[in-house]
Amino acid sequence: MANAEEHAEINLNTPDHDELDHDQDGLDFLDDDVVKHTNNGVLEYNGTSYAVGLIWLSISEDEDKSSIYKKCRSLKADFYCYRNNVFQCGFGALRDGHRVSMSSMAAIAADSLVGEWHGVFVADNGWHYIAAHSDNIAPYGDILFSNEEEAYNHFVAESKKLKWPKTYVPDTWNYDGNDGEISYESLIENTSFSSLKPANLDALFSGKVNKGMAMIAAIVVFLIIFASIFSTSFISQFMPQKAQAPFPNIAVRDTIALPPREVEAQIDPIVEVIENFSIAQPSAVLETCLTNFDEILISLPGWNLATMRCRSNIVEAVWRKGVGSLATIQPYIDQFPFGVNPIVGSRDDFIVSKAINSNALTSEKMNLAKRQEVLLTLNNRFSNLGRVDVQDIAPNNQNRNATGGSRRLAAMNNRHSNANEQIEKKTIEDLPALNVTLNTKTAPVFIKNYFDIPGLRINFVEWNINNSSWTFNMKIYLLPANYKREGSEDA
């Protein structure tokens, strides 16, 4: 969706910009070296097998199973695997040794180590290279090498392509700029697992042979049941039957006229989305973030608290090393409440994360507003607090119409004109929206009610302790330009 965003200043006279044409379902951006699988797809560690060598792609927040299955067919994949904390999906294959419910080791590492990093982790059967950009595993960033020299050469080659903020490799490599070796044991203890799910029958039965045996067994069971029913019916023909009273001979008409079916009134799907729109109150979300900040805000001797962040359903805190060491903060880790995951292993920082129960927030029905009304509200509330950036986000339906051409538009009109066919399902992502970022020195405890704007959803909140600044990123859903409110003068 990011490719469809256009920059706009916060000005009531700002004209609408042309949207970019982009196909969300396209996989043409993948190189030939990425759309392939490796025969080295199973990692062994402490007697457990983990899936590696998956192809990782970003997905939209409301992407359904049919779209995931379509990607599986495009990638010739048999399995898919959702990440826990980000909108990303990995794709695996039977030919790589992947099986149902096998956990992804790259997902475990990426859920534990945040930010931009790459490294090599030592397994029982090889060396595992992982690369992550902004918490997302790179499409090429999940590779298991059976040879240490090959792993080292690949790591050095990737290090030359980009400037990586964090690097984790074995201490025995003596690599200049290494942030410390991290063992799988410390990662596995502090995160939940993401397991593979089948995308076809071969994957469900772990191969064509097992699938064939299961189908043969099903056919045998069906034949047994059929034979049992047939034999019962055949024998009953020779059993004495109870005499039945004769039925009265009643004359009936040759044809029966059925009453005409009442045509069901169809509701415009986009109107149904707007009328049923509900979202968690932004001020309540901010209050929940601040409450969870307090739970992980602990003083660590010799370490400086640098950043706190609240996004999706987790909060995070990052400490930078001052005069202390990892040994000095070890006794203080037990002070964190239950459910906090500390990550120990980097020489320059210490990170903790905590899951928050976003489901506890009550969704409230909100009346959406049009673009100009929202821009005016943003200008009145936030223009004096700091820097405000606004970007237009094109709705999904505009992207689909732009790429489908007149033939798709005619097909949609034919479907909508037929009262017996179902109208295409719409979601809130088919509404136009704004992406808004506010940078300010004012703490949210003083301005949290300012964010209670119709259609506003908090994406993330970040507090930079070093310069006492706050960053609020949010998405505001809008009424379509041609939508008319019931009872208004233009309705």
Legacy VTK file of the C-alpha trace (Angstrom):
# vtk DataFile Version 3.0
C-alpha trace
ASCII
DATASET POLYDATA
POINTS 491 float
0.000 0.000 0.000
2.986 2.242 0.593
3.620 2.500 -3.165
0.180 4.107 -3.559
0.876 6.929 -1.108
1.221 10.540 -2.268
2.752 13.324 -0.134
0.435 16.167 0.829
1.003 19.261 2.969
-1.477 20.032 5.744
-3.247 22.795 3.879
-6.914 23.196 3.126
-6.054 24.316 -0.419
-3.931 21.236 -1.167
-5.172 19.601 -4.421
-5.659 15.884 -4.735
-2.763 14.113 -6.434
-2.917 11.330 -9.004
-2.600 7.870 -7.500
0.180 5.511 -8.594
-0.840 2.352 -10.460
0.351 -0.675 -8.505
-0.783 -4.303 -8.389
-0.779 -5.536 -4.802
-1.001 -9.182 -5.820
1.960 -9.085 -8.226
5.089 -11.097 -7.481
7.154 -9.742 -10.372
9.496 -7.913 -7.999
11.048 -11.224 -6.885
14.357 -12.096 -8.525
14.950 -15.558 -9.982
17.469 -16.182 -7.188
14.755 -15.566 -4.593
11.927 -17.662 -6.063
13.680 -20.968 -5.476
14.006 -23.479 -2.670
16.999 -25.170 -1.092
17.455 -28.850 -0.339
18.898 -27.762 3.003
15.562 -26.743 4.532
15.618 -28.441 7.965
17.654 -27.101 10.892
18.432 -29.369 13.865
18.907 -27.911 17.337
18.760 -29.752 20.686
16.927 -32.708 19.119
14.190 -30.601 17.458
13.734 -29.922 13.734
12.983 -26.375 12.545
12.042 -25.076 9.073
14.578 -22.815 7.328
15.049 -21.601 3.779
11.535 -20.072 3.592
10.688 -17.277 1.136
9.444 -14.284 3.194
7.008 -11.684 1.811
5.099 -8.802 3.403
1.287 -9.079 3.423
-1.527 -6.619 4.070
-3.312 -6.485 7.407
-6.578 -7.937 6.061
-5.171 -10.357 3.462
-7.377 -13.451 3.261
-6.541 -17.150 2.818
-7.384 -17.173 -0.909
-4.687 -14.558 -1.565
-2.157 -16.552 0.500
-2.986 -19.733 -1.467
-2.530 -17.775 -4.708
0.959 -16.714 -3.597
1.732 -20.346 -2.699
0.872 -21.428 -6.246
2.951 -18.605 -7.735
5.968 -19.571 -5.608
5.403 -23.348 -6.043
5.148 -23.546 -2.255
3.329 -26.172 -0.171
3.274 -24.365 3.207
2.778 -20.857 4.587
3.748 -19.412 7.975
2.518 -16.173 9.630
4.844 -13.996 11.778
3.558 -13.119 15.260
4.267 -9.382 15.557
4.432 -8.089 11.953
2.400 -8.543 8.775
4.690 -11.025 7.030
4.290 -14.562 5.685
6.910 -17.231 4.870
6.484 -19.899 2.184
8.033 -23.402 2.303
8.054 -26.580 0.217
7.877 -30.351 0.709
10.996 -30.824 -1.415
12.976 -28.846 1.180
11.998 -31.285 3.945
9.332 -28.976 5.432
6.387 -30.602 7.212
3.104 -29.494 8.834
3.476 -27.736 12.257
7.260 -27.388 11.864
8.358 -24.082 13.493
10.303 -21.415 11.598
13.656 -20.647 13.235
14.053 -17.364 11.301
10.674 -16.161 12.637
11.764 -16.986 16.208
14.941 -14.912 15.775
13.207 -11.989 14.030
10.467 -11.823 16.698
13.164 -11.573 19.385
15.703 -9.213 17.762
14.148 -5.951 16.585
15.327 -3.476 13.972
17.827 -3.765 11.099
20.341 -6.600 11.501
21.895 -9.729 10.015
23.966 -12.554 11.413
24.936 -16.212 11.467
23.700 -18.614 14.179
25.260 -21.999 14.944
22.945 -25.038 14.658
23.626 -28.738 15.217
23.720 -29.385 11.470
25.128 -26.149 10.024
25.316 -22.361 10.106
22.107 -20.342 9.705
22.240 -16.911 7.993
19.345 -14.515 8.810
18.797 -10.943 7.558
16.049 -8.560 8.764
15.023 -5.089 7.554
12.762 -3.058 9.895
11.673 -6.217 11.766
10.850 -7.998 8.461
12.868 -11.025 7.325
14.396 -10.346 3.897
13.227 -12.643 1.040
16.850 -13.853 0.743
17.505 -13.732 4.483
16.803 -17.328 5.664
19.568 -19.696 4.479
21.166 -22.751 6.146
24.755 -23.630 5.149
26.285 -27.040 5.894
29.780 -25.625 5.343
31.136 -22.925 7.672
33.339 -21.392 4.975
30.357 -20.959 2.636
28.368 -19.338 5.453
31.230 -16.939 6.191
31.710 -15.979 2.530
27.976 -15.339 2.088
27.891 -13.214 5.254
30.872 -11.105 4.128
29.303 -10.591 0.683
26.008 -9.385 2.224
27.913 -7.113 4.654
29.477 -5.283 1.712
26.097 -4.590 0.061
24.569 -2.660 2.989
25.664 -0.871 6.145
24.060 -3.025 8.861
23.391 -1.353 12.258
23.622 -4.723 14.044
25.674 -7.838 13.312
25.599 -11.151 15.221
28.116 -13.843 14.241
30.103 -16.522 16.131
32.864 -15.058 18.317
35.309 -17.576 16.802
35.173 -15.686 13.498
36.878 -12.641 15.099
34.846 -10.404 12.780
35.473 -6.664 13.205
32.164 -4.948 14.089
30.530 -8.035 15.577
27.884 -7.162 18.193
28.172 -10.545 19.857
27.287 -14.174 19.297
23.688 -15.146 20.170
22.626 -18.713 20.829
19.302 -20.188 19.729
18.617 -21.181 23.331
18.272 -17.544 24.473
15.935 -16.781 21.537
13.701 -19.848 21.948
13.111 -19.163 25.651
11.734 -15.664 25.070
9.342 -15.858 22.115
6.397 -17.822 20.748
6.725 -20.099 17.719
5.356 -19.594 14.190
4.486 -22.958 12.615
3.934 -24.090 9.019
0.387 -24.580 7.732
-0.507 -26.722 4.680
-1.537 -25.051 1.413
-2.548 -28.253 -0.436
-3.382 -31.929 0.162
0.193 -33.054 -0.536
1.403 -30.822 2.292
-1.394 -31.960 4.622
-0.411 -35.617 4.200
3.363 -34.905 4.037
3.749 -36.116 0.442
1.953 -37.688 -2.520
2.473 -41.259 -1.250
0.784 -40.570 2.081
-1.987 -38.663 0.303
-2.597 -41.628 -2.013
-2.765 -44.061 0.904
-5.234 -41.790 2.718
-7.441 -41.552 -0.364
-7.379 -45.351 -0.831
-8.366 -45.795 2.818
-11.229 -43.309 2.361
-12.449 -45.162 -0.740
-12.356 -48.506 1.125
-14.378 -47.034 4.010
-16.886 -45.589 1.532
-17.272 -48.957 -0.234
-17.820 -50.725 3.094
-20.552 -48.247 4.065
-22.153 -48.475 0.612
-22.111 -52.288 0.708
-23.668 -52.259 4.169
-26.526 -49.957 3.044
-27.087 -51.905 -0.201
-27.205 -55.285 1.538
-29.722 -53.973 4.082
-31.954 -52.620 1.308
-31.632 -55.836 -0.764
-32.589 -58.132 2.139
-35.543 -55.921 3.124
-37.202 -56.675 -0.265
-37.770 -60.323 0.797
-39.143 -59.448 4.229
-42.979 -59.416 4.734
-44.374 -55.878 4.464
-47.155 -54.404 6.584
-50.325 -53.739 4.610
-50.985 -50.028 4.015
-54.316 -48.282 3.729
-55.108 -47.106 0.170
-54.461 -43.427 -0.550
-57.411 -41.305 -1.696
-57.401 -40.500 -5.415
-57.410 -36.712 -5.517
-57.227 -34.888 -8.819
-54.568 -32.162 -8.980
-53.577 -29.655 -11.622
-50.789 -30.561 -14.020
-48.821 -27.454 -13.110
-48.525 -25.479 -9.913
-47.984 -21.738 -10.150
-45.539 -20.514 -7.551
-45.941 -17.010 -6.125
-43.473 -14.512 -7.620
-40.238 -14.214 -5.653
-39.715 -10.868 -4.067
-36.486 -9.293 -5.276
-34.224 -8.598 -2.332
-33.019 -5.051 -2.114
-29.233 -4.982 -2.381
-27.156 -2.688 -0.230
-24.155 -0.873 -1.664
-21.213 -2.762 -0.063
-19.188 0.416 0.529
-22.182 2.002 2.324
-22.454 -1.116 4.507
-18.768 -0.779 5.438
-19.214 2.884 6.394
-22.363 2.243 8.456
-20.720 -0.615 10.390
-17.336 1.090 10.846
-15.971 0.704 14.380
-12.497 1.182 15.826
-10.821 1.419 19.235
-10.899 4.927 20.699
-7.432 6.481 20.044
-7.179 8.115 23.487
-7.802 4.703 25.104
-5.075 3.154 22.937
-2.585 5.840 24.006
-3.531 5.372 27.666
-2.922 1.613 27.307
0.509 2.274 25.760
1.514 4.628 28.602
0.350 2.112 31.227
2.493 -0.625 29.651
5.452 1.789 29.370
5.329 2.208 33.159
5.481 -1.578 33.658
8.806 -1.967 31.795
10.357 1.379 32.830
13.079 0.123 35.189
16.415 1.762 36.021
19.426 -0.362 35.019
22.801 0.720 36.563
25.347 1.732 33.940
22.788 1.675 31.090
20.803 4.561 29.563
17.189 4.206 28.451
17.132 5.372 24.797
13.769 4.560 23.180
10.323 3.265 24.077
7.854 2.139 21.394
4.238 0.948 21.313
2.994 -0.740 18.132
0.328 -3.262 17.215
0.060 -5.460 20.317
3.540 -5.031 21.874
5.587 -2.399 23.712
9.389 -2.258 23.587
12.182 -0.485 25.445
15.836 -0.137 24.409
18.733 0.634 26.757
22.168 1.745 25.474
25.295 0.656 27.327
27.053 3.364 29.316
29.655 2.408 31.911
27.947 -0.865 32.804
27.975 -4.339 31.314
25.560 -7.223 30.870
26.769 -8.675 34.149
25.777 -5.529 36.077
22.117 -5.698 34.956
21.663 -9.448 35.373
20.330 -9.123 38.983
17.767 -6.510 37.834
16.141 -8.608 35.113
13.920 -10.351 37.678
12.318 -6.956 38.452
10.485 -6.988 35.134
6.863 -8.208 35.481
5.605 -11.507 34.142
5.294 -11.577 30.349
8.264 -9.291 29.621
10.833 -10.807 27.223
14.418 -9.569 27.795
16.958 -9.999 24.966
20.531 -10.352 26.229
23.343 -10.852 23.747
24.234 -7.518 22.131
27.233 -5.640 23.546
25.793 -2.175 22.937
22.126 -2.447 23.872
19.588 -4.325 25.952
16.012 -4.775 24.680
12.803 -5.881 26.380
9.374 -6.379 24.840
5.948 -7.089 26.316
2.725 -8.198 24.656
-0.335 -6.093 25.427
-3.927 -7.240 25.230
-5.280 -4.998 22.476
-8.486 -7.073 22.418
-9.418 -5.548 25.759
-9.928 -2.183 24.021
-13.584 -1.623 23.181
-14.307 -0.840 19.527
-16.656 2.096 19.151
-18.786 3.042 16.142
-17.480 6.245 14.567
-18.986 8.517 11.939
-16.339 9.080 9.265
-15.587 12.515 7.828
-14.479 13.728 4.428
-10.896 14.668 3.567
-11.198 18.460 3.846
-12.949 18.208 7.247
-10.182 15.944 8.600
-7.396 18.206 7.261
-9.026 21.191 8.985
-9.238 19.289 12.283
-5.592 18.174 12.024
-4.502 21.754 11.337
-6.468 23.139 14.310
-5.219 20.517 16.787
-1.624 19.689 15.818
-0.154 22.571 13.760
1.150 24.330 16.907
2.496 21.161 18.554
5.239 20.232 16.080
5.821 18.868 12.600
2.886 17.152 10.882
3.279 15.089 7.682
0.196 13.902 5.758
0.109 11.383 2.896
-2.921 10.270 0.863
-3.503 6.496 0.626
-5.474 5.236 -2.355
-8.240 2.706 -1.551
-7.897 -0.907 -2.708
-10.808 -0.658 -5.137
-9.142 2.197 -7.051
-5.986 0.134 -7.491
-7.987 -2.822 -8.782
-9.986 -0.689 -11.219
-6.838 1.086 -12.472
-5.122 -2.192 -13.339
-8.197 -4.059 -14.616
-9.253 -1.580 -17.340
-12.645 -1.218 -18.997
-13.178 -4.986 -19.325
-13.049 -5.534 -15.523
-15.229 -2.453 -14.912
-17.868 -3.794 -17.330
-17.787 -7.194 -15.614
-18.326 -5.557 -12.219
-21.273 -3.533 -13.585
-22.855 -6.724 -14.972
-22.540 -8.454 -11.602
-24.086 -5.532 -9.766
-26.988 -5.349 -12.225
-27.926 -8.992 -11.652
-30.104 -9.224 -8.532
-29.437 -12.973 -8.189
-25.638 -12.600 -7.890
-23.711 -11.546 -4.830
-22.073 -8.107 -4.742
-18.312 -8.110 -4.193
-17.348 -7.930 -0.508
-15.794 -4.651 0.650
-13.575 -3.872 3.662
-12.348 -0.684 5.324
-9.254 -0.859 3.111
-11.538 0.024 0.173
-12.023 3.469 1.766
-9.671 6.396 1.028
-7.353 7.227 3.921
-4.585 9.508 5.185
-1.277 8.472 6.760
-0.370 11.095 9.373
2.891 11.448 11.330
3.223 13.937 14.198
6.624 14.797 15.767
6.293 16.808 18.962
7.862 17.525 22.352
4.460 17.315 24.070
3.773 14.081 25.975
0.607 12.142 25.027
-0.777 12.377 28.560
-1.561 16.075 27.826
-2.954 15.702 24.287
-4.392 12.161 24.137
-7.942 13.473 23.599
-6.727 15.434 20.537
-6.417 12.103 18.711
-10.134 11.261 19.043
-10.808 12.098 15.388
-13.418 10.070 13.426
-11.753 7.143 11.632
-8.324 7.564 13.312
-6.284 4.454 14.176
-2.931 4.574 16.026
-0.214 2.640 14.129
2.657 3.242 16.554
3.940 5.623 19.232
7.687 6.158 19.808
9.338 8.079 22.634
12.960 9.205 22.106
14.289 9.765 25.624
17.532 11.425 24.449
15.800 14.480 22.946
12.444 14.114 24.781
10.517 13.879 21.503
7.422 11.849 20.633
6.463 10.410 17.242
2.842 9.441 16.552
2.038 7.541 13.346
-1.645 7.060 12.539
-4.062 6.206 9.735
-7.342 8.056 9.240
-10.100 6.441 7.131
-12.206 8.918 5.111
-15.601 9.111 3.485
-15.389 8.757 -0.325
-15.596 12.085 -2.157
-18.906 11.098 -3.802
-20.537 9.737 -0.611
-23.656 11.547 0.553
-24.835 11.404 4.149
-28.466 10.475 4.694
-30.506 13.531 5.568
-27.863 16.009 4.367
-28.619 18.834 1.905
-26.666 17.134 -0.882
-28.339 13.704 -0.336
LINES 1 492
491 0 1 2 3 4 5 6 7 8 9 10 11 12 13 14 15 16 17 18 19 20 21 22 23 24 25 26 27 28 29 30 31 32 33 34 35 36 37 38 39 40 41 42 43 44 45 46 47 48 49 50 51 52 53 54 55 56 57 58 59 60 61 62 63 64 65 66 67 68 69 70 71 72 73 74 75 76 77 78 79 80 81 82 83 84 85 86 87 88 89 90 91 92 93 94 95 96 97 98 99 100 101 102 103 104 105 106 107 108 109 110 111 112 113 114 115 116 117 118 119 120 121 122 123 124 125 126 127 128 129 130 131 132 133 134 135 136 137 138 139 140 141 142 143 144 145 146 147 148 149 150 151 152 153 154 155 156 157 158 159 160 161 162 163 164 165 166 167 168 169 170 171 172 173 174 175 176 177 178 179 180 181 182 183 184 185 186 187 188 189 190 191 192 193 194 195 196 197 198 199 200 201 202 203 204 205 206 207 208 209 210 211 212 213 214 215 216 217 218 219 220 221 222 223 224 225 226 227 228 229 230 231 232 233 234 235 236 237 238 239 240 241 242 243 244 245 246 247 248 249 250 251 252 253 254 255 256 257 258 259 260 261 262 263 264 265 266 267 268 269 270 271 272 273 274 275 276 277 278 279 280 281 282 283 284 285 286 287 288 289 290 291 292 293 294 295 296 297 298 299 300 301 302 303 304 305 306 307 308 309 310 311 312 313 314 315 316 317 318 319 320 321 322 323 324 325 326 327 328 329 330 331 332 333 334 335 336 337 338 339 340 341 342 343 344 345 346 347 348 349 350 351 352 353 354 355 356 357 358 359 360 361 362 363 364 365 366 367 368 369 370 371 372 373 374 375 376 377 378 379 380 381 382 383 384 385 386 387 388 389 390 391 392 393 394 395 396 397 398 399 400 401 402 403 404 405 406 407 408 409 410 411 412 413 414 415 416 417 418 419 420 421 422 423 424 425 426 427 428 429 430 431 432 433 434 435 436 437 438 439 440 441 442 443 444 445 446 447 448 449 450 451 452 453 454 455 456 457 458 459 460 461 462 463 464 465 466 467 468 469 470 471 472 473 474 475 476 477 478 479 480 481 482 483 484 485 486 487 488 489 490
